[in-house]
Amino acid sequence: MTVSDLSTSFQNYLKAIWALSEWNPDPITTSRLADYIGVRSATVTEAMKKMVLAELVDKLPYGSIKLTSKGRLAALEMIRRHRLIETYLVKSLGYSWDEVHDEAENLEHACSDLMIDRIAAQLGNPERDPHGDPIPSKDGKINIPNAVPLTLQDCGRRVTVERISDADPQVLQYLARLNVSIGDIFQIIKADPLTQTLTARGVHGEITLSTQIIEYIWISGKK
């Protein structure tokens, strides 16, 4: 069985479970999953019962949810589809990075395995998507960057932008106007706890970001 044999609902749940756990160690609960997908908790509960029977997830103590090995491989295949499509839309079709998520949400269910393989080959089998998220390989391997969220406590550090969450398209648009991109290197020169802002110097000059913005940015770099 491949991920194409699963229902669209199962595909979406698998991808959501992976996305919730990829950068956040908190347990995945029914309510957390429901909030992320935008459905009632009762709907998620019923879906998880079916996915347990399909051996895609395990229900752990205190109601937390965990992918089985079978579910993990299927989830990574869906993540691969989504992120390859996003990358293709940006690199080959001229989309901006804030426009691709919803398009990929629709296309990932319609593309055949052959088309996904052709997209990967056309792009040179990229390892990261436009937002810096890792793209799993066809055999289910994934290299998650050693990155942490940017905070006010990073003042004085020289950091590299590794990932920018795509949860809010307006944040992506704002950062694009500031010429912030994946791979950019910044020197964090000032943190102001009173105004809750961080000032950084990069190749395009100085920028000042609020905590509402920096929480979307993940960085690497020595302290």
C-alpha positions in Angstrom: 0.0 0.0 0.0 1.2 3.5 -0.9 0.0 6.8 0.4 -2.0 7.2 -2.8 -4.2 4.3 -1.5 -5.2 6.2 1.6 -8.2 8.5 1.8 -7.6 12.3 1.5 -8.7 12.6 5.1 -6.1 10.1 6.3 -3.4 11.8 4.2 -4.2 15.2 5.8 -4.2 13.8 9.3 -0.8 12.1 8.8 0.7 15.2 7.4 -0.7 17.3 10.3 0.6 14.9 12.9 4.1 15.1 11.4 4.0 18.8 11.0 2.9 19.3 14.6 5.7 17.1 16.0 8.5 18.2 13.6 9.5 21.4 15.4 7.6 21.0 18.7 8.2 18.3 21.3 4.9 18.8 23.0 2.6 15.8 23.0 0.0 15.7 20.2 -3.4 15.6 21.7 -6.8 15.3 20.1 -7.6 18.9 20.9 -4.3 20.2 19.6 -4.7 18.2 16.3 -8.3 19.5 16.0 -7.2 23.1 16.4 -4.5 22.7 13.8 -6.8 21.1 11.2 -9.8 23.3 12.1 -12.3 20.6 13.0 -14.1 19.5 16.2 -12.3 17.2 18.7 -15.0 14.6 18.3 -14.2 14.4 14.6 -10.5 13.9 15.3 -11.4 11.2 17.9 -13.4 9.2 15.3 -10.7 9.6 12.7 -8.0 8.4 15.1 -10.0 5.2 15.9 -10.0 4.4 12.2 -6.3 5.2 11.9 -5.5 3.0 14.9 -7.3 0.1 13.2 -5.3 0.9 10.0 -2.1 0.7 12.1 -1.2 4.3 11.2 -1.2 5.7 14.7 -1.0 4.6 18.3 -3.0 6.2 21.1 -0.7 6.6 24.0 -1.5 7.3 27.7 -3.3 10.6 28.5 -4.7 10.7 25.0 -1.6 11.6 23.1 -1.2 10.5 19.5 1.9 8.9 17.9 2.6 7.7 14.4 3.4 4.0 14.0 6.4 3.1 11.7 3.9 2.5 8.9 2.2 5.9 9.6 5.5 7.7 9.8 6.5 6.5 6.3 3.1 7.5 4.9 3.3 10.9 6.7 6.8 11.5 5.3 5.6 10.7 1.8 2.9 13.3 2.1 5.3 15.8 3.5 7.6 15.1 0.6 4.8 15.7 -1.9 3.8 18.9 -0.3 7.2 20.4 0.0 8.4 19.3 -3.5 5.3 21.0 -5.0 5.9 24.2 -3.0 9.5 24.2 -4.2 8.4 23.6 -7.8 5.9 26.4 -7.7 8.5 28.8 -6.5 11.5 27.8 -8.6 9.7 26.8 -11.8 6.5 28.8 -11.9 7.4 32.0 -10.3 5.2 31.8 -7.2 6.3 33.8 -4.1 6.9 31.8 -0.9 3.7 33.1 0.7 1.5 31.8 -2.2 2.4 28.2 -2.3 1.0 26.5 0.8 -2.7 26.4 -0.2 -1.8 25.5 -3.8 0.3 22.6 -2.6 -2.5 21.5 -0.2 -4.7 20.9 -3.3 -2.1 19.5 -5.7 -0.5 17.0 -3.3 -3.6 14.8 -3.4 -3.9 14.9 -7.2 -0.3 14.3 -8.3 0.7 10.7 -9.2 3.8 9.1 -7.7 5.4 9.4 -11.1 4.7 13.2 -11.3 6.3 13.7 -7.8 9.4 11.7 -8.9 9.6 13.9 -12.1 9.3 17.1 -10.1 12.0 15.9 -7.7 14.3 15.1 -10.6 13.5 18.4 -12.4 14.5 20.3 -9.2 17.7 18.2 -8.6 16.2 16.4 -5.6 16.3 19.4 -3.2 16.7 18.9 0.5 14.8 22.0 1.7 11.7 23.7 0.6 11.3 27.5 0.1 10.7 28.0 3.9 13.7 25.9 4.9 11.7 22.9 5.9 13.5 19.6 5.1 12.2 17.5 2.2 12.2 13.8 2.9 13.9 11.5 0.4 11.9 8.9 -1.5 12.9 6.2 0.9 11.7 8.1 3.9 14.9 9.6 5.2 14.8 13.2 6.5 17.6 15.5 7.7 16.1 18.1 10.0 18.3 21.1 10.4 19.9 21.8 13.7 17.9 25.0 14.3 16.2 26.7 17.2 13.7 29.6 17.4 15.1 33.1 17.4 14.6 34.9 20.7 15.5 38.2 22.4 18.2 36.3 24.3 20.2 35.8 21.0 21.6 39.4 21.2 25.3 39.3 20.3 25.1 36.2 18.2 26.0 35.8 14.6 23.2 33.6 13.2 22.0 31.9 10.0 18.3 31.8 9.1 17.5 28.1 8.7 13.7 28.2 8.6 10.8 30.6 8.5 7.4 29.1 9.5 4.8 29.4 6.7 1.9 29.5 9.2 1.1 33.1 8.4 1.4 34.3 4.8 1.5 38.0 6.0 4.6 37.3 8.0 6.3 35.8 4.9 5.3 38.8 2.8 6.7 41.2 5.5 10.0 39.4 5.7 10.2 39.3 1.9 9.9 43.1 1.9 12.8 43.2 4.3 14.8 40.9 2.0 15.0 38.2 4.6 15.7 34.8 3.1 16.7 31.3 4.1 20.5 31.1 4.4 20.9 34.8 5.3 23.5 35.6 8.0 22.7 38.2 10.6 24.6 39.8 13.5 22.1 40.4 16.3 23.1 43.8 17.6 20.4 44.9 20.0 17.6 43.4 22.0 15.1 45.7 23.7 12.9 43.9 26.3 10.8 47.1 26.8 9.6 47.3 23.2 10.0 43.5 22.7 12.1 44.1 19.6 15.3 42.7 18.1 17.7 44.5 15.8 20.0 42.6 13.4 22.5 43.6 10.8 22.7 41.7 7.5 23.9 42.1 3.9 20.9 44.5 3.3 21.5 46.6 6.3 19.8 46.8 9.7 16.3 45.5 10.4 14.2 45.6 13.6 11.8 42.8 14.3 9.1 42.4 16.9 8.6 39.3 19.0 5.5 38.5 17.0 7.7 38.2 13.9 10.8 36.6 15.4 8.9 33.6 16.7 8.5 32.5 13.1 12.2 32.5 12.5 14.5 29.6 13.3 18.3 30.0 13.3 21.6 28.3 13.8 24.9 29.7 15.0 27.2 29.6 17.9 26.4 31.5 21.1 
